[in-house]
Amino acid sequence: MKYLMLVLCLALTSCKTEKKPKPETIAEKQKNNQNEYGISPSAMWKDYTESNPRAENEQIPESDFFHNNREDANRLAELTLKGKKKASSGLYRLYKQYNVDLPSVGAIQIITDFDGKAKAIIKNVSVDTIPFNKISKEYAELDMGTDIEPLKKWKKAHWDFFENFLKESGEKPTEEMLIVCVRFEKVWPK
């Protein structure tokens, strides 16, 4: 009876000969716009280094998402992936408070969604420290990923965001607070 069951199982499974799709090359994935990536940062880094042999000996860079909640993190990751978001802003005071180095020109980072799925690899092209009230419309457009009232939207979003952080230490935002302004370019996927 055991053998009959085994033969029956083998017969049933052998009838299900589904044609497996052949794996796509990296170029095909990009061509088919398959960067709903949904892959780990290490898998994205592997794809990147396979296409960029000069980077193959580099260590995998830091990966992180923008903002502090799922909706905004995922929206900003998509804007970065689409090449619309080309800058990020941080409160200088927080870098000092947490004793964290400022971003550096040439640094590479993997941008993820809120769940840690890799979306894009970026490279910093400039880092400046600018007072809040001196942020330009052009910079705000790069950071917000929109040309519709970018400065107004940037000021509102960042004021509220920084105000929440500063509340913890009993401080309030000011028009003169220093902002770390990082401009970047998306280097992967092409």
N, C-alpha and C positions, 0 to 999 in steps of 0.2 A: 504494500500500500504506500509506503514511504517513497518508493521509486516512481510509482504512478503519479503521486503528487508533484514530485520533483520534475518529471517529464512534462506534466501539464503546465507547471509554472514556467518552465523554459520555453515551451511552445507559445504560451500567451505573451511572454515578454519579447520573444523574437519576432512576433507579428507586429510589434510596435516599432518599426524601423523608421523613426522620424528623421528627416534630413536635418542634421545640425548645421546651422549657419557657420561659415568659416569666419574665424576671428578677423575683425577689421584692423587695418594698419592704423597708426596714429594719424596719418594724413587723411585716411578715409573718415575717421571719427571726426576730425576737424571739418572736413568737407561736408559731412552730414549734420554739422552743428550739434554734435553729441557732447556738448559740454553742459549737459544737465549733469555733468560729470558724476556727481554722487560717488566719488571715490575718495579714498583716504589721501591725506597730504603726502604720505610716502609713495603711493601709487602715482600721484600726479608728478612728484619730483622724479620718479623713475622715467615716466614718459618724457618729461622735459630733458633730462640728461641724455636719454637715448637719441633725441633729436638735436641736442647741443653738446657734442662730445667735449667741448672745452669746460663744461660744468660737471662732468662725470666724477671728478675727484673732490668736488666741493661737498661739504656736509649739508644735509637737508636743513633748509632755513626754518626759522620760527614760523608757526602757523597760528592764525588768530582771525577773529571776525571783528567787524566794525560794530560799534554801539554796544548796548547792554540788554537788548531784548530781541526775541526771535523775529518779530515782524521787521524791525529796522535792520537788524543784522542781515537777514535774507534779502531784503530790498537793496541794501548797499552792496552786497556781494554780487547781485545780478547787475547792478549798474557798473560795477568794476569789470565784470565779465564782458559786458557789452561795450566797454571802452568809454562810457559816459562819465564815470567817476574817476578823476585823475588826481585827487588830493585828499588829504585827511588832516584833521585839526585836533590838537590835544592841548590841555591846559598846562602851561609850563610849571605852575605851582605843584601839580600832581606828580610830575617827574621828580621834582625836588623832594616832595613829601615822602615818596616811596623809594627815593634813592635809585632811580632808574636812569640809565643813560639815555640821552636824547637820540632820536633816530639819526642815522648817518647816510650821506650821499653814497649811492652804490649798493646799499644794503638790499637784499632780496627777502621777500616774505611771501608766504602762501596765504591767500585770503580764503577763508572758509565761510560756510553758512553757519547759523547758530548751532547746528548739530555736529559741526566739525567736518562736514563734507567739503573737500577742496573745490574751489571754483576758479581761481586764477592765481597766477604768480606775478607779483609786481616788483619793480625795482625803483628805489628812491632816486629822483634826479635833482631835487633841491630840498634843503631844510632851512627854514628861516624862523626867527622868533619875532612876532609882530604884535603890537597892542591890539586888543579887540576892536577898538574904534578906528583902526587904520587898515582893516581888512578890505581889500578891493573887490569890486563887482566881478572882475575876471577870476580872481582866486575863488570866490564863493561859488561861481559857476562850475569850476573844476571840482570843488569839494561836493557840491550838492548834485552834480550830474544833470543840471537843468539850466536852461537860459530864461526861464520864466521867473522873474523877480528873485534871482538867486541871492542877492545880498540881503534882502528882507527875510527870506526863508532861512538863510545861513545864520543871521543874527538871532532870530527867534529860536531856532532849534538848538544852537550852541549855548545861548544864554540859559535856556531852561536846563539843558544837560549839565552845564558847569555849575549852575545854581544848586542842583541836587547834590553834586559831589561836595561842594563847599559847605553846605548845610551841616554835614557830619562834623566838621571842625568849628562850627559856629561862625563861619565867614560868609560873606556875600560877594557876588561877582561885581566887578567894576568895569567901566568903559576902558580903563587903562590896563586891565589884566593881560598878561602876556600869553600869546597863543603860539604853540609850535605848529608851524605850517609846513606840511610835507607834500611836495608834488611828486607824483610817481608815474611810471608808464607800465602798462600791462605787457609782460614779456611772454606769457603763456596762458592759455593757448593763443596761437597767432591769429 
